[in-house]
Each structure stands twice: as C-alpha cells, then as structure tokens.
Amino acid sequence: TPSSTPSNTPSETPSSIPSSIPSSIPSSAPSSAPSETQNTASAIPSGIPSVTPSGSATLSNSPTHVPSNVAGENDPTVSPSYFPTITATPTPSNTIGTSSPTAKPVSAVPPTIAPTVTPAGAIYYKGFEQGNFPDPPEWTTTNDANASLVWEVTDEFSNSGVYSLRSPVLYNEEGTSAIATATFITDANWPSGQLRFSVLASIQMPLDNFQYFVDGEMRGQEMETSAEFEEMVLLGPGQHTIDFVYNFNPVGMPSDSLPPLEAFPDRVGAVFVDDVYFVPNGTSSTPTGSPILAGPAQSCPAALDRQEVIAEGTTMYYTLVPANPTGSDNGLLCARLEVQGERWVGFGISTDGMMIGSEAVIGRPAEGTVEKYRMDGNSQDGVVSMDEGRQTLTSTSLTQANGVTTLEFAKKLVEPGEIPILEMGENIFLYALGGSNEFGYHAERGSFVVDFDENAAPSPAAFDGSTSIAPTLIPDGAVYYKGFEQGDFPQDYPEWTTSNDGNVDLVWEPTTEEASSGVYSIRSPVLYNEEGTPSSAKATLATNPDWPSGQLLFSVLASIAMPLDNLQYIVDGEIRNQVIVTSSGFEETSIQLSPGQHTIDFVYNFNPTGAPLANLPPPGAFLDRIGAVFIDDVYFVPNVLRSPTRTILNPTISHIDDSTGIPTYIPTTLLPSYFPTVNPTPMGTSKRKGS
C-alpha cells in the first residue's frame, strides 16, 4: 500500500539528487543493432537554439577571435598549448539551430577543419573538428559487449563548426540493455574550474538515457529529448576521468513492456556532444556589456504594495522602485516570498522560462544565507554562487516562524553581465522550493510572468480558500463545461467521482497550483512510495445519457515520466490514449464519443509496469517532473454544424430528428450552475507560464 502523503504536497522528489545508478543494470549488448530511424535529421525538432561559445581564444583580453580547431589542435603556441595562434575565416556549418538541419554522411565531407570561436577564458577546448576520434590517451570510447558500437565523430549535427561526437545506435528488438561510453581524461596540471560541454540528447525513457560521471560519481543525466544546451560540472585540481554514458533500456525492462519507437516521433535514439572546454576558477566568460549610468542609492519602501500568488501556499509581495534618473543603475525590485513549510526558497530571472541560463536568488536556511547564483546546468553542480563582487543584494532576510519560510531581498534591476529586470514589459520569473532546509533537488518549481508597468492591471488577489467562482470563457458550442472553479471536488460535481482502491485518502482533488483558465484545476495525488509499490488513482466523469455523438475536450498538464508514472484515458473500460512524458504546458485533448452515456476515467498510475524498485530511476533523475497530472476545462461539443460567428453558451435540446439523430438547439441566456453568472473580465497582466 502506498505511503500516505499530505494532500497539499506537490512533489514526491527527495531533497538531493542521488549520486549513483542501480548496480544491477545489465551491460550486455547485441552483436549488431538496426537503425532506429531512416532519417535521423528529420526527427530532430526544428528551431533548436544554437549556443555557440563566443570570446577570445586566449586568456588575455584581446578581442580578436581565432579558430579553435586547425591542424595541430594541441600543438604548443604562444597561447596555451591547446590553441592555435593563426587567424582563419569561419566557414558555414551545419549548426544546431538551423531551421531544417540536414544529415549527411561523414564520408561526403572533406577532411578540412572548420574554424570555430574559442570560449573566453578557456585553457582547453575540443570541438572534434579534426574528424578523428578517439584520440587516446585523452579521449577513448568503449562498449564492453560490442566493440564496434561505440561513440564516433559525426557531421550529422554540431553546436559549432562541422563535427560533434555521437553515441552509437544500441536499440535491438530483444530489448537487451546496452551501454556505450566516451571517456575524457583531464590534464593532471589543471587547477580547479569548470568543465563545460554542449549536449543534444534525442532520447526518451524508458528506452534510453544519457549520464555523465566524474571519477565514477554521476553528476547529471538526461531522460528525455531536449533542445541543445550547455552543461557544466565543477572539477577540483588535478586529473579527473569524465565519462559520457549512453544507455539503452537502462532499467532492464522486458522487450514487450518497452514502448514502440513510433511513440516518440522526436526521438533519434542518440546523444550528440560538442564544444568541450575547461575554464579555471576565477576566469569570467560573461560579457560585461555597455556601461550603466550610476545613480544615487535608493531604498525599499516600508510596505510592499503588490502581490503575486505563485502557487498554492506561496505568495510574492513586491514593489518596484524605478531607476532615477531613467537609465541609471539604482532601480530596485523589493520582494518578500512567503512559503508554507520550512524549506529553502529560490527566485529566478529568466529569458525563456528555463532553468539553464537563468539567474537566481536563493535562501538556504541550513546555511543561513541569501545569495545570487548562476544556473549553469540541471544538476546541483550547475547551481553556482556568483563571485563576491556580484553579491549585490540588499535588505536580505531569511526567517521561519509558524511553519512559514520568508525570504526577503532587494535586487538591482540592471547589473552588468546579468539578465535585466524590465520596468515596463513582461518579465519571466522562476521559483523553486526545496523539500527541506537542506539545499538539494527542488520539490516544487515553476515559472510566472509579471509586468511592472504601473498602468497594467494588478495581479489577482491571494487565494483565501473561499469557493467563489473565477469567471472563465465558455467554449463555443459546448453543452457541458467544467472548469472546477467552485473549488470543492468532487462534492460539488455529482457527475464526477474519484477513487483509489489502495488508499482512499490518495485521490484527485482541486488545486490552485496550476490552471489552464481561471484559478482551479484538479490534480492527481502523490503516489510515489519508497517500496516502489504500483498504485493508481482515477477521476471519473459519467456523461449525460441524453448527449448525442460529439467530442469531449479537456486540457491536460502531465508532469510525469515513464517508467515512474503515466496517465491513461479510458472510455467505458477501453484505453483510448496515454501520456508517458512531461508536457511543456496545458495541452487540449479530445475524445470522440458516440450517443448515450459513457464513463470516462482519467487514471494516474505510479510504476505502471511493476518494475522492481532497484530498477526504477530516482525521482530526481527527471528534473522537469513533479509527479502529478492536472486537468482543467472539460467540455462536450456535439457533432453538429454551428456558425463560426455565433457563441452558444448553453444550448438546450428542443428536438432530435429521428431520421438523422441530429438535435436542434435553442440558445438561452441563463447559465447552468457550473458556469459563472458574471461577465468574464481579464484576470490581470500577471499570468502563469507553461512549465
């Protein structure tokens, strides 16, 4: 029986990322592996951003860019021994980020070197542009079961230049687990610093994953297809062994339990690594930007006049102090975050709503600190405290009382080399909450948007637990709509029930944590348990027997990942569809229904394959996964023609033609009890971002 978890716990993830993987993972592989896709290039989503390093090739401040990959990449020169000192003209490259990348065989590419730009401050750089790999003893690659299925250089995709490093195809119809490793041995004379590398992981659990290790300790992993990103690991002084590991069927699932390849249309089944470089500590690679006008110091007001309900139990109170004079560096964001529970609290500033590349203010109760951090990677090593000169926060405070953690700070709106906070226009902010006072993997996270323009409408008032209805717009042509805005589920909804045969306390419930519209949605319970016991909870809708044929539509935010959990849609006992990966935001889904009454089950399953606990990945392995499903805006639209310019709020059936079965509707002005009876009004300029 799953262990009981408080209903308001939004995530089951432990507070620290495990540093090891199950030792029982099989390492055998078949002698040959078929290609997983006929056209790997077309399987990569277009529009992936390119993250091309920029800066000088040497440790000096010279603005001159030099090629990093030419003949004799590691020959001694006036620059550090790993760089050339000649200048070359960059040539076009098949970089990640082109609108429609095209794969081509390596043999079709002349063995010439494509010059690239060396990252500023780096004392080592490898872009694989010589086209020869491995390069022992520095770089090696292994596969204990099949020596021919190893990492190799490819021009299929690259972050810069022409070449990158690619994992082999390990897929096999028997489902035999297989592992291929690319290993980098660092220079024994290096000081402490940051090893950075660019990754494009086109993978998906439970089929495959990607991990990277330092001296046998796992520092990070990817479990699903991602856009290209730059990762970072911290290294101490001296020599280290860095392993880039691609795993097929890492949890050893039976072949008949593995999802088919076509279930993941964006997956190639490979990992690409490019632009590996090392920057010693104390060397900055962040551009300083244009000078900012200095202004007289300003302070925060005694009271903060605005608020943002970030999530249930988490509110940010704030005031923006504009720069004076305009364009100076003295503008301030004065903020106070109040969070239910005793835990660490993080507030981030982002350009795209993603963790990597953002900057954060983190209050760590265990250390008693409130500091600024760079978010350089998904792992805990990627959360890097900024240099002392950038610790410019004022009015900082971190307190805990009556079960509430309060983080206070004042941050300059504009600072050199940092993401600016806009006085006018939308700002993308992040939040992350720990599971305890010890800093580790977040238990909750999300993003939200705030426009500080004084002329913008204020944010919605804080949720006070009342059951008042938040007005929402009724879908065109719907004869039934449920937005769960009465906030009491399932008591106020006789057509809805929720159940869990293993634990009657762990069922679906209303929440303000996420919503597609209005304030509320319904949320699946936390079913994770340390024993790995499979468990299911379902929300059930019994439709009206008088409904004709039509479409049942609903919005879903699934923050899940196989093999840990999935979501299934079941109509009258028959599975219609399932979701097995985390979605980027609410997505509308439809189910076609025939006339008459139907039973619709929304089923959230933990460990649906019944895999042994030792074979399940830890919850912290999926950084974007909460371990829950949110459903909102459920409505039914009959299969009838309707004018695209006419909105029927709640038509009633006056007559059904016996020969065609098509009903005639009479629009009314009175709304049924499940609709708000006030005119919908804008909810303000502050809004949640899909995460």
N, C-alpha and C positions, 0 to 999 in steps of 0.2 A: 504494500500500500504506500503511495507517495506520502512523503512527509508534509505535514500541514505548513502552509506559508501564509503570512498575513496577506489579506486581500489587496492591500494597497502597495504591496511590494512589486515594483515594475520590472525587476530583472532578477534572475537567479544566479548571476555570474559572480564568482568569488572575487575577492579584492586584489588578487595578484595573478599574473599570468604564469601558468606552470612552466617550468624550465625543461621539461623532458617529455618525450613521447612514449607511448607504451612500448616496452622492450620486446613484446611478442609479435611485432609486425613482421610478416614473412619477407624475406629478401630475394626469393627466387623469382625468375622471370623466364618467359618462353624463349626459345631459340630465335624466334622471329616474331615480328609484330606487324600487323597490317596497318595501312594508313588509316587514320581516323576520319579524314575528310578529303574530298577530291580537290578542293580549292581552299587552302588554309587562309589565304589572304582575304577572301570574301567573308570569312567567318568573324573577322575582327571588326568590331563596330567602327564606323567612320566617325570622324570628328574627335578622335582621341587627342588630347592636348599634348604638344611636344614640350618637353622640359629640357632644353638644350643648355648645358652649362655655359656660362659667359665669364669673361675676365681675362687676366693676364696669364701667360704661360710660366712666369717665374714668380719668385717670392718678392720681387720688387714692386713698386707702384707704377711701373711703366704701363701706359695704356695700350701698347702695341700688342695685338693678338698674333700668336704664332701657331702653326699646325702642331697638333699633339701626336699625330701618327704619320711618320715618314720612315723611310728606310733607316734602319738602325735606331729603332724607337728607344732603346735603352743605352745607346752609346754615350760615353762621357762628353759633356759640353761645358760651356761657361755657366749655363743654367744648371739646376740639379741634374744629376746624371741620367735621369729618366726622360729628359725633354730634349728636343732638337732646338737649335738656335736660328735656323733659317726661316724665311718667310715664304709662304705659299698662298696661292689664291684658292679660296674654298670652292669646291665643286658641288653641283646639285646632289642631293642624297635622297634616298627613299626613307625619309624620316617618319617616325610615328607621329601622326598628327596631320598627314595629308588627307584630303577629303576622301580619296579612294585608293588606298595603297595597293600595289600590285606585286605579288610574289613572283620571283624569277629564280631559276636555278643558279647556284653559285658558279657553276662552270661557264655560265654566259657572261660573267662579269670579269673584265680584265683584272689581273692581279696588281693593279695600281693602288696606291694609297690615297684615300680621301682625307685631306686635311680637315681637322676639326679644331674647335677652340678649347684650350685647356682651362679648367676651372681655376679661379683666382685662389692663391694660397696653397695649391696642391703641390706636394713633393713626389707624388706618384700618380700616374694616370694610364689606364689601359682602355682603349676604345676598340680593340680587336681589328684594327684597320689593316694589319698586315695579312689578314686572312689565314694565318697559320695558328692552329690550336690543336692539342695542348702545347704548352711551352714550359716543359719541366726545367728545373725543379719548382719554378714559381707557380705555374698553373698545371694541374693534372685533372683527369676525369676518369671515373671508374663506374663499373656495373658488375658486381660480383657474380651475377648469374649469366650475363651475356655481354662479353667484352666488346661486341660490335654496336650495342645500343648505349651510346654514351653521348655526352654533350659535344657539340661541334659548332664551328663558326658558320653563320648564315647571312645572306643579304636579304632574307625574306622581310625582316623588319629591323629598324635601328632607331635609336634615340638621336644619334648624330652620326655623321659620316655615312658609310655604306653597310658595315658589318655589325653584328651583335653575336652573342653566344646563345645557342638554342638547346633546350633539352630534347632528348630523343622521344619517339613515339613508343610508349610502353603498353598501350592498350592491347589486350588479347581476349579472344572470345571465351577462354576458360576462366577469365576473371582473376588470374594468378597475380598476386601482389608483386610489384617490381619497383626497384629504386635505382636511380642514376644520380651521381654526384659530380659536381665540378668543384675542385678544391684550389684555394689560393693560399700560399704560404707567404706571409708578410716579411719584410726586411727586419732582421734582428736589431738593427740600429735605430729603428723608428722610435720617436718619443710617443707619449700618449696623444690621442687625437681621435678624429672621426673618419671612419671608412664609409664612403658613400657609393651608391650604385643605383642605376635606373633599371626598373623591372616592368615588364609587361607580362602579366600572368593570365593566360587564357585557359583556365582550369575550372573545375567545379566539383566540390564534394557531393556525394561520397566517391566519385570517380577518381579524382586526383587532387593533390595539393602541392604547395611549394613551401619549403622551410629553409631557413638559414641559421647556421650554427657558428659559434666562436669557441674554439678549443673544446668541442663536444657539447657545449651548452646551447640549447635553442634560444635564439634571440628574437625570432619573429617567424610568422608564417602567413600564407595567403590561402584561402579556402574557396574563393570564387573568382570569376573573371573580373578583372579590374582594368581601368584605364591606366596608361603608363604613369608611373610615379617614381619619385626618388626616395630611397630608403637610406637610413643611416644607422650604424652601430658604433658605440664607443669602444675604443681599444686602449688598454694600458700600454706602457712602454714595453719594448721587446718584441719577440717573434710570436705570431699567432697563426692558427690554422682556421681558415674561413671555409665552411662547406655550404655550397648551394645545392639543395637536395630536392629533386622532383620525384614524387611518389605516385604510383598508380595503385588504386584500391588500397589506401593506407590502413584501413581498419579491417581488411581481410573479409569483406562481405562475400557471401556466395554469389556466383555469377548471375543466378536467376533473381537475386534481390537488387542487383545494380540497376539503376535507371538506364534506359536506352540512350545512345549518343544523341539521337534527334531531340531528346528532351531539353537539350541545351544548345540552341542554334547559334549562340555567340561564342561557343567554346571551340578552340582549336585542339586542345589537349597538349599544350606545350607552354614553356616559360622562356622568355627572352630576357637576357641580362646584358646591359651595355654601360659604358662610361663609369668604370670602377676607378675611384680615386681616393687619395688619403690626404687629409688636411690636419696638420698638427694643432693641438690646443693652443689658443692664443692668437690664431690667424683668422681674421674675419673675411668671409666671402660675400658679405652683404653689401650692396652698393649704398653709398651714403646719400645719393640723391641731391637735389638742389638745396641751397642754403635756405633756412627758415628764419623769418624775421623774429627777433627776440622781443618779447613784450613783458610788461610788468607782471609780477606774480599775482595770481588770483586765488581765491579760496572757495570752498563749497558753502552753500547756504546752510542754515541750521536745520531746515526741514526740506526733504526731497518731495517734490510736488507731483511726480508721475509714477506710475507703476505698470509692470508687465507681468501677467500671470504666465510663467514659463511652462509649468506643468502642475499637476495636482500636488499641492504641498510645497511648491517652490514659487516664490514671487520676487521680482526685482523691483526695487524702488530706486528712482533715479532723478537727477536734474542735470541738464546740460548747461554749462557756463560757456557762452560763446567767446571766441577769441576777440581780444580788444587791444589794439586795433585789428581789423579784419586782416587775416593772413598771417597773424603772429602765432607764436608757439604757446600761448598761455590759455588756450581753450581747455576746458576740463569736462570729463564725464565723471560725475559724482554718483556712486552706486552703492546700494546695500542689497545683498541677496539673503533672503531668509528661507531656510530649507528645513523641512521636517526631518528629524533624525540627527544623530551625532555622526558626522561623516566629513570627508574632505569635499571641497567645493571648487569647481573650476568655471571660469567665464572666459569665452574666447572671442576673437575678432577674426573674421574670415572674408575671403573674396568670393568663395564659391560654395560655402556651406560644408566643406570637407575639413577633416581634422588636419591632414598633412598640409603644410604650408601656412597654417594659421598661427596666431599668437594668443597667449592665454595669461590670465591672472589666476593663480591657484592658491587657495588657502589650505594649508596642511596642518591640521590640529596636532598630529603626533609630533611634529617638529616645531609647532608654534610659529609658522612662517606664512607670509603673504608676499609672493614674488611673481615676476614676469617670466614666462617661458616661451621658447620656440617649440613648435610642434613639427619636428622633422621626420617623424615616422609613426607607424601604427603601434610599434612596441613601446614598452615603458622606457627603453633606452632612447627612444625618439623624442621624449619629453625633456627638453634641455633648458636648464636655467640660463637666462641671459647673463651676459657679462655684468660685472658690478657697475660699470658706467651706464648701463641701460636700466638699472633698477631705480626707476624714477617715480614710482608710485608714492603718493602722499595720503595722509589720513587713513592709514591702513588699520584694520582691526579684525580679529577673528575670535568670536566668543561662542559659548554653548551654554544654554540655560533652558530648563523645562522641555528638554527634548528637541530644541531648535538650534541649528547652527546658523550663525550670522556672519557673513563676510562683508566687510566694508572697505572701500578704496576710492581714491581719486586718480584718474589717469589722464595724461595729456592727450588731446585729440590728435595732434600731429607730432610725430617724433621721427628723427632721421632714421631711415632704413627700416621703418615699421609700417604696418598697414594703417592708414589714416582712418579716423572716425569722422564721418561726414556730419556737418551741422545741418545740411539740407540734403535730402535724398535718402534712399534706403541703405541701411547698414545691416549686414548679415552677422549675427552673433551666434555663438555656440554656448552650450552649457554641458557640464559633466558632473556627476555626483558619485562619490565613492560608496562602497558598501560598509565602510567603517572609517575610523580616523587614520588608519594606516594607508599611505598612498599606494595605489595599485590600479588594477583594471577597474574602469567605471561600471557602476551598477545601473546608472541611467545616463542617457545622453540625448542631445537633440540640437536643433537649430531654430532660430526665430529671426524675424526681420523687424527693425524699428526705424521709423522716420522721425527725426528730431525736429522737423520743421514746426515752428510754433503755430502755423496755420493749419497743420494736419489735425485730424480728429484724434482725440485722446484714445488710449488703449481701453479695452473693456475693463470694467471693474473686476476686482478679485472675486473668485468663486467663493461664495459664502455658505455653500451646502444647501441652498434652497432648491425647490423643484420648479422654479419659474421656467417658462419656455423661451428659448432663444429663437427668434424668428429666422426661418430659412425659406428659400425659394422652392416652390413645388415644381417638380419636373413636368414638362409639357405632356399632356395626355395621360398622366398617371391616375389610376382609380384607387391606388393604395400607396401610402408613403409613410415611412417610419424613420425619423431622424434621431430617436431616443432622447429628445430634448426635455422630456419630463423627468429624466434622471433617476427613475425608480424602475429597475429592470430585474425580473420580469413582471413584478407585481402589477404595474400599470398597463401591461400589454397582454390581454388574455389569449391572443393568438400565438404568443411566444412562451417557450419554456427553456430551461437549461438544466443539464444533468451531468453527473459523473458517477458511474457505478462504483468506483473505488473509493471515493471520498466526497461526500455530499457537500462539504464546505468549499471545495475547489471547483467552482463553476464560473460561467461567464457573468460579468457584472458591468454596470455603467461606469464610465471613466471620463475625466476631462483631460487626460494625459495627451490624447491625440483626437482630432476630429476632422472629418472631411468638410463639414459645414457646421455652423452653429458652435456649440460648446461640447456636446457629449458624443460619444460613440460607445459601443460595447466591446469589452476586452476579454480575451481568454485568460484563464488563471495560470499561475506559475506551477508547472507540473514537474519541473526538474527535481530529481532526488538523487542523493549520493549512492543509492543502491543500483541506480540505472533501471528501476522497475518501469516497464511500459505503462502508460496511463493516457486516458482520453477524456476530454470534456467537450460537450456539444451544446450549441444553441439551436433550438428547433423552431421553425415557423410553420404553422398549419394554415394553409391558404384557404380562402373563401371558396366553398363548393360552387358558388354561382359564377365564379370567374370564367370567362371564355379563354380560348388559347391566347398566349401572349408571351411577353418576356419579363422575367423577374430580374431586375438590375440591382446591384449593390456595390458599394465602394469598400475596398479591402486594403489595409496596410499590413503586410505579413513580414514580421521581423523574426525570421526563422531560418534554419539551415539544416539540411539532411547531413548525416544520419541522426542528428539530435531530435528534430521535430519537423512536422509538416502540417498542412491544412488541407482538408478534403471537403468538397461539396457533394452531398448525397441527396438524390431526389427519389423518394419512395423506396429507399434501401439500395439504390443503384448509384455508384460513384460516377459523377458527371465530370469532375475535374479535380486536380490537386495542385497545390503550390508547395515547392520544396526549397525555395531560395528567398532571401530577403529582397523585398521590393524597395524601390527608391522613394516611394511615397504612396499615397492612396491611388489605387487603380480601379476603374469601374469594370465590373464583370457582369455578364448576362447569362441567364439560363432560360432556354425555351421550355415553356410549359404547355401541355395540352389542356382542354377544358376540364373543369371539375376540380375537386380538392386534391392537394398534394402535401406531402410532408418534406420540408427542406431542412436538412441537417448541415450545420456548419461545424465541422469536427476538427478540433486541435488535438494532435497526437504527440506525446513525448516518447522517444525511442520506438518509433513505429515498426522497425524491423526486429526488435527484441535482441539487438546486439549485446554481447556481454559488456559490462561496464568497462573492463580493461581495454576494449576495442573502440569505445566511444571517444571522440576528441573532447578535450576540456571545453567548457562553455567559453572561456576566454580566447579560444582559437578563432572565434568569429567576432571580429571587433565591431561590426555593424549590427549584430544580432542582440535583440532584447530578450527573445524567448517568449513572444506573445503575438497575438493576431488582433487587429482592431477592425471592426465592421461598422459602417455608417451608411446612411441614406439608402435604405432598402425600399424599392418601389416596383409596382407592377404596371405595365403598359399593354393593353390588349392589342392583338393583331388586327387593327382597323386603320383605314386611311384617315388622316386628320390634317387639317390645314396647317401649314408651317407658320402661319402668321397668327394663329389663334391659340390661346392658352386656356386649357380646361383644368381648373383647379381640382374639382372633384365631381366629374360627371356621374350621373346616375343612369342606370339602365331602365329605359321605358318599354322597350320591345326587342325581342330577338326573332329574327326571320327564321322560320322553321326550315326553309329550304337551304339557306346558306349558313346559318348559325351565327351570322354577324349581328351584333347588338346595335341598337340605336341609343345614343347618349343624349341626355339633357343636362347641359352645364348648369350648375347652381352657383349661388354666391355664398351660401352658408358652408362653412368648412367643417369636416368631421372632427372628432375630438382629438385625433392625432396630429392635427395641423394647428399652428399658431393662428390666432384670430386678429392679429395686428398686422399692419403693413410692414413687410421686411424693410429694415434700414441697414445701412452699411455698419459693419462691426468695427470700424476704425481703420487706421492705416497700419497698425501693427498686426502681423499675421505669422502663422507658423509656416516654416519651410519644410517640404517633404524631406525626410531623412532616410 
